[in-house]
Amino acid sequence: MSARVEAQLPTVQQVYDKFATAVGGRVAWSKLQGGSDKGTADITFAGMSGSYERHTSAPNKMRMIIDLGMAKVDQGFDGTIGWAVQPMGQASRMPPEQEESLGESLESGAGFLDVSRFAKASVDAKEMFDGVERHKLSITSKLGEARSE
């Protein structure tokens, strides 16, 4: 990337500040202590779809149920231990790395708007998506998991 293009990109903090404003502000989100959402789960590579529901509670608890008709997955995290009930009805504890990742990634309130939760973050590019300008970010969690947003 050229120095000229880099100079035109905002900082990660500026991107997060703009996003925070667009979704109602950090103060409003800081009051949120949990929530629930429902939707459709599409597993396109397997040609399956069904419903899901997820419930979260502060500081980092979660339960998600995915019902695909012929199979149902029920999993959760109590803040320390992650578990899953697989389609055959057998409950098992999640592997330690999955528990650690869930513990790090579940945020309540305005936590998802805090850039300091990442070990590393950068703004890589400015793109158009469905006619809207967006910024592509690369982030690395404190556990070392890298992804682009």
N, C-alpha and C positions, 0 to 999 in steps of 0.2 A: 504494500500500500504506500502510495507516495505521501510525502510530508504535507503536501497541500490538501489532500483528501483527509488525512488524519487531523489536521487543524480544523476542519469543518465538522468533525464528529464531536458530539457532546461527551462529557465524562459519564461514567457509570452512575455516579450520584445524581447527575442532572437527569438522566433517563428515569431513574427510580423516583425522583422528586416529581417529574411530570406525570408519571404513571400514578403516583399516590394522589395527586390532585385530581386526576381524571376519574379515579374510583371512589372519591368522596373524602379523601384526606386521612392522614395518620391518626388524628384525634378521634375521628368517628370509628375507625377500625380498631383502635386500642380498647374500645369498650366491649368489643365482641369477645365472648368467652367460649364460643362453640357454635356449631351449626349442623345442618343436615342438607343433603342434596340428593336428588333422584334423577335418573336419566336412563339412557339406552347404552348398553354395552355391545359394541360391534367387534367381533373377532373375524375380520375380513379374510385372513389367510385360511381360516377353517370353515368359512361360510356360515358362521353362527352369529346370532344376536339374541339379546334378552334384556333384562332390566338390571339396574344396579341401584343401591342406596348406600350412602356413606354418612356417618355421624362422627363429629369431632367434638372434643371438649378440651379446655385448657388444662394443663399447659401443652400436652402432646399425646392425647389419647385419641384413638380412632377405631371404628368398626366399619367394615365394608362387606356388603353381601351382593354377590353377582349371581343372578338366576338365569341360566340359559335354557330352562325347560328340562332338558335331559340331564343337566348337571348344575350343581349349585356350589358356590365357593363362599365361605363365611370366614373372614379373617379380621384380626384386630391387633391393637397394641395398647397396653395399659400404662404406658409411660416407661416401662422397664422390660416387659416380656411381650413378645409378638407370638401370635398363634394363628393357625389356619385349620379349618375343617374342610377337608377335601371332598369331592363328589361321593366317595364311598362312605362318608360319615365318620371318618377317623380324624381325630384332632391331633395336631402335632405342633411343637414349638418351631418357630422360624429359626433359620441358621443365624448365628451371632452377627454376621456382617449385615444381614437383612434387618435385624433388630436395631443395630447401630445406625443404619441408614434411615430407618423410619424415625428413630428418636431425634435425629438431626433435622429431618425434612419437615416434620409436622410442626407447623407454627399456628398459634392462635392469635387473635387480635391483629395487630399491625406488624407482626413478626415477618411476614412475607415481604414487607416493604423495606426491610433493613438490609442494606448492602453488606454490613459487617458480618453477616452470617456466612459469607463465602471466604474461602482462603484466598481466592484470586478471581478477579472479574475484569473484563475488558469489553469495550464497544468495538466491534470489528468492521461494521459496514452500515450504510444507510440503504434501505431497500424500499420498494413499493410492494404492497401486498393488498390485493383487492382494492386498489385505488387509494390506499392510505399509506403514508410514509411511516416506516418503522425502522428501528435500529436492531441490528443483530448483535447479540451479546454472547460471549463465551464465559462460562463460569466454572469454577472448580470448588466443590464443597470442602469443608474442613477434613472430610474423610478421604479426599483425593478423587472423588467422582467428578468427571468433567462432562459438560453438556453445553449445547447452544440453545439460546432462547431467541 
